[in-house]
Amino acid sequence: MKHLITLLVIFFSLSTAGCLPDQNDSQPEPTPTVPDSSDTSNATADSASDGPAPNREAATREFKFTYAGAIAELNAGDEVSVWLPVAGDTHEQQILDREIDVPGEFTIEEEKVYGNQILHFTAKANEQGEVPFQIVYHLTRSEAIQAQGEKITEEQATAFTLPSKLVPVDQNLSEQVLGDTTLAENRLTAGRQIYDAVNNRMKYDKPEGGDWGRGDSVWACGNGFGNCTDFHSLFISVCREQKIPARFEIGFPIASERGQGEVGGYHCWAKFVANETWIPVDISEADKDPSLNDYYYGNLTENRVTFSVGRDLTLTPEQQGGPVNFLVYPYAEVAGKPHMTFRKGFRYEDIQ
């Protein structure tokens, strides 16, 4: 399909080695404007057994998100195969329009396990040793509220209880994280117990040169610090050990102040199942701001955009470098080998 459309933004991801240290979620999730406690749908360990809090109107946001940049540090004329994640409609977001600008022809196909949309093209590096890419999305995003959650499907229940390379289910992480805590039979209460236990064990920290950021739940459990991928991988491992479906979602945070600006890096979160519904959590943000600890159990702000779900991804067409750890930044191969260097150009602009 010949690509004659212009404009901005697409995202890509990480290889089996995970993202590079200077590329990891360098921009934190912005502080949300949280409604008064009398209006929130927060669920605490004490109240979870009563089910979701009453409905309230979710906050919404309409904006453009530009995913742009270039595969970089190539030799001029190098032939590069590039895969980009394509943001699509989810329970919390609707893509109203997108404009794609990449060199030459491209395809968009569905990844087979989790249904992620993936754009692929092949191009030669320009005289600057780069292959540029740009996609502009016009979308609306809604706040995720526990009482308005997405219903789980049978296929999801199976897919999101299985292990992945860095998120195992056979390492007895539950005992290390939960200690003497006995999980409640009620899933909402049990989820809150796991959420609190992971938050108590982990500290948000990204020291230079560290092994954080790969989403390795065993490493995170043993070291007790990391970024959002480490927090949520540990949470997912413990949930799945307890036969609770849980999934990994990744995208980008948007500053809470309306306007426009750059987006420095990715952000991820998790969802688990209670009452046949996906319940969102953002434990790393709760750790950074304890005043929002209750909010981020069952709720997510509208200040984000989702690009992909799942781990150990086989792309379409299939890459030669093995499964991709998770997909939010570009993934590229030169002569069948992963090439991880790229230049970022992520931006947002609110629609007034």
C-alpha positions as CSV (number, residue, x, y, z in Angstrom):
1,M,0.0,0.0,0.0
2,K,1.6,3.2,-1.2
3,H,2.1,5.7,1.6
4,L,1.3,9.2,0.4
5,I,-0.2,10.5,3.6
6,T,1.7,12.9,5.7
7,L,2.1,13.6,9.4
8,L,3.1,12.5,12.7
9,V,3.4,9.8,15.4
10,I,4.0,6.1,15.8
11,F,5.6,4.2,18.5
12,F,7.9,1.3,18.9
13,S,9.4,-0.9,21.3
14,L,11.9,-3.0,23.0
15,S,13.7,-6.2,22.0
16,T,14.3,-9.2,24.2
17,A,17.0,-7.3,26.1
18,G,14.5,-4.6,27.0
19,C,14.8,-0.8,26.4
20,L,18.0,1.1,26.8
21,P,18.6,2.8,30.1
22,D,18.4,6.4,28.6
23,Q,15.1,5.5,26.8
24,N,13.1,4.2,29.8
25,D,10.0,6.1,30.9
26,S,11.9,9.3,31.3
27,Q,8.7,11.3,31.8
28,P,6.6,10.4,34.8
29,E,2.8,10.1,34.9
30,P,1.5,13.6,35.6
31,T,-0.3,14.3,38.8
32,P,-4.0,13.7,38.2
33,T,-6.8,16.0,39.2
34,V,-8.7,13.6,41.5
35,P,-12.3,14.3,42.4
36,D,-13.3,14.7,46.1
37,S,-13.2,11.5,48.0
38,S,-16.9,11.4,48.2
39,D,-17.0,11.1,44.4
40,T,-14.2,8.7,43.7
41,S,-14.6,5.0,42.9
42,N,-11.6,4.0,44.9
43,A,-11.7,0.5,46.4
44,T,-9.7,-0.1,49.6
45,A,-8.9,-3.5,51.1
46,D,-11.6,-2.9,53.7
47,S,-14.3,-1.8,51.2
48,A,-13.4,-4.0,48.2
49,S,-15.7,-6.8,49.3
50,D,-18.6,-4.5,48.8
51,G,-17.8,-4.3,45.1
52,P,-17.1,-1.2,43.0
53,A,-18.0,2.2,44.3
54,P,-20.9,4.0,42.7
55,N,-20.5,5.3,39.1
56,R,-19.5,8.8,38.5
57,E,-18.8,10.6,35.3
58,A,-15.3,9.8,34.0
59,A,-13.0,12.7,33.0
60,T,-12.2,12.8,29.3
61,R,-9.6,14.5,27.1
62,E,-9.3,15.1,23.4
63,F,-5.9,15.6,21.9
64,K,-3.4,14.9,19.2
65,F,-0.5,12.6,19.9
66,T,2.5,12.7,17.5
67,Y,4.7,9.7,17.4
68,A,7.7,10.8,15.4
69,G,11.4,10.3,15.2
70,A,14.0,8.3,13.3
71,I,15.9,5.0,13.4
72,A,19.4,6.5,13.9
73,E,23.1,5.8,13.7
74,L,22.9,3.8,10.5
75,N,25.2,3.8,7.5
76,A,23.8,5.8,4.6
77,G,22.1,3.3,2.3
78,D,21.6,0.6,4.9
79,E,18.3,-1.3,4.3
80,V,16.3,-1.3,7.5
81,S,13.2,-3.2,8.4
82,V,11.0,-1.2,10.9
83,W,8.0,-2.2,13.0
84,L,5.9,0.3,14.8
85,P,3.0,-0.2,17.3
86,V,-0.2,1.3,16.2
87,A,-2.5,2.8,18.8
88,G,-6.1,1.6,18.4
89,D,-9.5,1.8,20.1
90,T,-9.6,0.4,23.6
91,H,-12.1,0.5,26.5
92,E,-10.7,3.9,27.5
93,Q,-9.7,5.5,24.1
94,Q,-11.0,6.1,20.7
95,I,-8.8,6.9,17.7
96,L,-10.7,9.5,15.6
97,D,-8.1,9.9,12.9
98,R,-4.5,9.2,12.1
99,E,-2.0,10.4,9.5
100,I,1.0,8.3,8.6
101,D,4.3,9.4,7.0
102,V,6.9,6.8,6.5
103,P,9.3,6.2,3.6
104,G,7.8,4.0,0.9
105,E,5.1,1.4,1.2
106,F,3.8,0.0,4.6
107,T,1.4,-2.6,5.9
108,I,-0.6,-2.7,9.1
109,E,-1.4,-6.1,10.4
110,E,-2.6,-7.7,13.7
111,E,-0.3,-9.4,16.0
112,K,-1.8,-12.9,16.6
113,V,-1.6,-13.4,20.4
114,Y,-2.9,-10.1,21.9
115,G,-4.3,-8.4,18.8
116,N,-1.9,-5.5,18.7
117,Q,-1.8,-3.5,15.5
118,I,1.7,-3.3,14.0
119,L,2.9,-1.2,11.1
120,H,5.8,-2.5,9.1
121,F,8.0,-1.0,6.3
122,T,11.4,-1.4,4.8
123,A,13.5,1.6,3.8
124,K,17.1,2.7,3.1
125,A,18.9,5.0,5.5
126,N,19.2,8.6,4.2
127,E,22.5,10.5,3.9
128,Q,22.3,11.4,7.6
129,G,22.1,7.7,8.4
130,E,18.5,7.8,9.5
131,V,15.1,6.4,8.6
132,P,12.4,8.8,9.7
133,F,8.9,7.9,10.8
134,Q,5.9,10.0,11.9
135,I,2.3,9.4,12.8
136,V,-0.2,11.9,14.2
137,Y,-3.2,10.5,16.1
138,H,-6.3,12.5,16.9
139,L,-8.0,10.7,19.8
140,T,-10.2,10.9,22.9
141,R,-9.2,9.3,26.1
142,S,-11.4,8.6,29.2
143,E,-10.4,8.2,32.8
144,A,-10.5,4.5,33.7
145,I,-12.9,4.0,36.6
146,Q,-13.3,0.7,38.4
147,A,-17.1,0.6,38.3
148,Q,-17.0,1.2,34.5
149,G,-14.4,-1.5,33.7
150,E,-14.1,-3.6,30.6
151,K,-15.5,-7.2,30.8
152,I,-13.0,-10.0,30.3
153,T,-13.4,-12.5,27.5
154,E,-12.7,-16.2,27.6
155,E,-9.7,-15.8,25.3
156,Q,-8.2,-13.1,27.5
157,A,-8.7,-15.3,30.6
158,T,-6.4,-17.9,29.1
159,A,-3.8,-15.6,27.5
160,F,-3.3,-13.4,30.6
161,T,-2.7,-16.3,33.0
162,L,0.3,-17.7,31.0
163,P,3.9,-16.9,31.9
164,S,6.3,-14.9,29.7
165,K,10.1,-14.9,29.7
166,L,10.5,-12.2,32.4
167,V,7.1,-12.7,34.0
168,P,7.2,-16.3,35.3
169,V,4.6,-18.0,37.3
170,D,6.8,-20.8,38.8
171,Q,9.2,-18.8,41.0
172,N,6.9,-18.6,44.1
173,L,7.1,-14.9,44.1
174,S,3.8,-14.8,46.0
175,E,5.4,-16.1,49.2
176,Q,8.2,-13.5,49.0
177,V,5.9,-10.6,48.3
178,L,2.9,-11.5,50.5
179,G,4.8,-13.0,53.4
180,D,2.3,-14.2,56.0
181,T,-0.6,-12.5,54.3
182,T,-3.5,-14.8,53.4
183,L,-5.3,-13.6,50.3
184,A,-9.0,-13.0,50.7
185,E,-11.4,-15.0,48.6
186,N,-12.9,-11.9,47.2
187,R,-10.9,-10.9,44.2
188,L,-11.2,-7.1,44.8
189,T,-9.8,-7.5,48.3
190,A,-7.1,-9.9,47.1
191,G,-6.1,-7.6,44.4
192,R,-5.7,-4.8,46.9
193,Q,-3.6,-7.0,49.1
194,I,-1.2,-7.8,46.2
195,Y,-1.2,-4.1,45.1
196,D,-0.2,-3.0,48.6
197,A,2.4,-5.7,49.1
198,V,4.1,-4.9,45.8
199,N,4.1,-1.2,46.7
200,N,5.5,-1.9,50.1
201,R,8.3,-4.1,48.6
202,M,9.2,-1.8,45.7
203,K,10.7,1.7,45.5
204,Y,10.5,3.8,42.3
205,D,14.2,4.4,41.5
206,K,16.2,4.4,38.2
207,P,19.9,4.6,39.1
208,E,22.3,5.1,36.2
209,G,23.6,1.9,34.8
210,G,21.2,-0.4,36.7
211,D,19.3,-3.4,35.4
212,W,15.9,-1.8,36.0
213,G,13.4,-1.2,33.2
214,R,13.3,-4.7,31.6
215,G,10.1,-5.7,33.4
216,D,11.9,-8.7,35.1
217,S,9.6,-9.7,38.0
218,V,12.2,-12.0,39.6
219,W,14.8,-9.3,39.5
220,A,12.3,-6.7,40.8
221,C,11.4,-8.9,43.7
222,G,15.0,-9.5,44.7
223,N,16.2,-5.9,44.3
224,G,13.1,-4.0,45.5
225,F,13.3,-1.0,43.1
226,G,12.8,-0.1,39.5
227,N,10.5,1.7,37.1
228,C,6.9,1.1,36.0
229,T,7.8,-2.0,34.1
230,D,9.4,-3.6,37.1
231,F,6.5,-2.7,39.5
232,H,3.8,-4.0,37.2
233,S,5.7,-7.2,36.1
234,L,6.0,-8.2,39.7
235,F,2.3,-7.5,40.3
236,I,1.3,-9.5,37.3
237,S,3.5,-12.5,38.3
238,V,2.0,-12.7,41.7
239,C,-1.6,-12.4,40.3
240,R,-1.0,-15.1,37.8
241,E,0.6,-17.4,40.5
242,Q,-2.7,-17.0,42.3
243,K,-4.6,-17.9,39.1
244,I,-5.8,-14.3,38.6
245,P,-5.6,-13.1,35.0
246,A,-3.5,-9.9,34.8
247,R,-2.2,-8.0,31.8
248,F,0.5,-5.5,30.9
249,E,-0.4,-2.3,29.1
250,I,2.1,0.3,27.8
251,G,1.9,3.7,26.1
252,F,2.7,7.3,27.0
253,P,1.9,9.8,29.7
254,I,0.5,13.2,28.8
255,A,1.0,16.2,31.1
256,S,-2.1,17.0,33.1
257,E,-1.9,20.7,32.1
258,R,-3.9,21.3,29.0
259,G,-1.9,22.7,26.1
260,Q,0.9,21.2,24.2
261,G,4.4,19.8,24.8
262,E,7.0,17.1,24.4
263,V,6.6,13.6,25.8
264,G,9.9,12.3,27.1
265,G,9.2,8.6,27.3
266,Y,6.8,5.7,27.9
267,H,4.7,4.7,30.8
268,C,3.0,1.3,31.6
269,W,0.4,0.0,34.0
270,A,-1.5,-3.2,34.7
271,K,-5.0,-4.6,35.0
272,F,-6.3,-7.7,36.8
273,V,-9.6,-9.4,36.8
274,A,-12.3,-9.2,39.6
275,N,-16.0,-9.9,39.1
276,E,-15.3,-10.7,35.4
277,T,-14.0,-7.1,34.9
278,W,-10.6,-5.7,34.2
279,I,-9.5,-3.6,37.2
280,P,-6.7,-1.1,36.5
281,V,-3.8,-0.3,38.8
282,D,-0.8,2.0,38.6
283,I,1.5,1.0,41.5
284,S,4.6,3.0,40.5
285,E,2.6,6.2,40.4
286,A,1.1,5.4,43.8
287,D,4.6,4.8,45.1
288,K,5.8,8.2,43.8
289,D,2.7,10.0,45.4
290,P,1.3,8.1,48.4
291,S,-1.6,10.6,48.6
292,L,-2.9,8.9,45.4
293,N,-2.5,5.3,46.7
294,D,-6.2,4.7,46.9
295,Y,-7.0,6.4,43.6
296,Y,-4.5,4.2,41.6
297,Y,-6.2,1.0,42.8
298,G,-9.0,0.8,40.4
299,N,-8.6,4.0,38.5
300,L,-6.3,5.6,35.9
301,T,-6.2,9.2,34.7
302,E,-7.2,10.2,31.2
303,N,-3.7,11.7,30.8
304,R,-2.2,8.8,28.8
305,V,-2.5,6.9,25.5
306,T,-2.2,3.1,25.1
307,F,-0.2,1.5,22.3
308,S,0.1,-2.2,23.1
309,V,-0.5,-5.0,25.6
310,G,1.4,-8.1,26.4
311,R,5.0,-9.4,26.4
312,D,7.2,-11.6,24.3
313,L,5.7,-10.3,21.1
314,T,6.0,-12.0,17.7
315,L,5.6,-9.1,15.2
316,T,3.9,-9.1,11.8
317,P,5.7,-9.9,9.6
318,E,7.8,-12.0,12.0
319,Q,11.1,-10.5,13.1
320,Q,14.4,-12.4,13.0
321,G,15.7,-11.2,16.3
322,G,13.4,-13.3,18.6
323,P,10.4,-12.2,20.7
324,V,10.2,-8.5,21.5
325,N,10.0,-7.9,25.3
326,F,7.3,-5.2,25.0
327,L,6.4,-2.8,22.2
328,V,6.2,1.0,22.6
329,Y,9.3,2.3,20.9
330,P,10.3,1.4,17.3
331,Y,11.8,-2.0,16.7
332,A,14.2,-2.2,13.8
333,E,16.5,-4.8,12.2
334,V,19.4,-4.4,9.9
335,A,20.5,-7.6,8.1
336,G,18.2,-9.6,10.4
337,K,19.8,-8.2,13.6
338,P,18.1,-5.8,16.1
339,H,19.1,-2.1,15.8
340,M,18.0,-0.3,19.0
341,T,19.2,3.3,18.4
342,F,16.5,5.8,17.5
343,R,15.7,9.5,17.9
344,K,12.5,10.5,19.7
345,G,10.0,13.0,18.6
346,F,6.9,12.5,20.8
347,R,4.5,15.3,21.4
348,Y,0.9,16.1,22.4
349,E,-1.5,18.9,21.7
350,D,-4.9,19.3,23.3
351,I,-8.0,20.0,21.1
352,Q,-9.8,23.0,22.5
